[in-house]
């Protein structure tokens, strides 16, 4: 019969592999099709006409342009041929089904096939798509869509470059306006130091599993791994909130909705790691198994799905990019380290639970009389 600790270790590995194959893509989802990171920084420099309540910003690592109109009067966003594309105002957001931009802007790559009704010269036909006064869309004018980098970037990729100034035209009544901004190339970071930090953290935490269970050193090691896993859980929750902020979710309700939909797996993983860390600190039964299982989930959802942040200049999360990378490394190192420590402790427990074989009794050979045997 397979010892219970080994069955638990096999379960941990099965759950981790299943989670990686099944949920890694949904966990990484950020908006509809935003990138996991980019080296192009899109920045808003101004909005015309300058009116209180008319604001714009870039969200989802610059993948979408967001326009909010709380002025009380409608503002029209113009498409790529100067046709009316969006109407944004107190009555909600409307899109013109005859504007090619309506279809091209549905994906980041702008590869949507245009239907027959997409005709910029046709009279606008408006369809309501949002109730509030905020529109978000992929705008090709703010993005670098070519596969090859600009010539200046190719010549000196280790320097920051201004790629272009861009303009998205608006119309407020009879007044022409625009959202204006810049697109810059930002050299990507060297991922090597981050990988070294994650590897060292994994090795140090995993080595705690070598301390024999039931000893003073083993108890301290269990508590140490539990505390570090809880730290990884807190880092993951922080990272999840930063990603939700970057989607442009409006208000507390919008943030909660984003956390419970687009970011739900990462959020649950972080909270689960916090709970598992507390479970280990309390020295509960099966703490080794709980540590390994929570660590496996943390490795997948907080580490693997956010690896692009280590090699991209602009990660899809609010806050300083360096802080985002620190949070990813902490989640990755503590998660993988908890898996290693938990599995090592389960293996040690399995060995201790294995029964000691008894030697077979010696049978006297024919014609011989064993000591104490009757002739």
Secondary structure, DSSP 8 states (H G I E B T S, - for coil): ---HHHHHHHHHHHHHHHHHHHHHHHHH--TTT--SEESEEEEEEEEES--TTEEEEEETTTTEEEEEE-SSS-EEEE-TTS-EEEEEETTEEEEETT-HHHHHTTSTT------TT--TTS---EEEEESSSEEEE--GGGS---SS--HHHHH-TTS-EEEEEEEEEEEETTEEEEEEEEEEE-----SHHHHHHHHHHHHHHHHGGGS-TTSHHHHHHHHHHHHHHHHHHHHHHHHHHHHHHHTT--HHHHHHHHHHTTTHHHHHHHHHHHHHHHHHHTT-TTHHHHHHHHHHHHIIIIIGGGGGGGT-SEESSSS-HHHHHHHHHHHHHHHHHHHHHHHHHHHHHHHHHS-----------TT---TT---
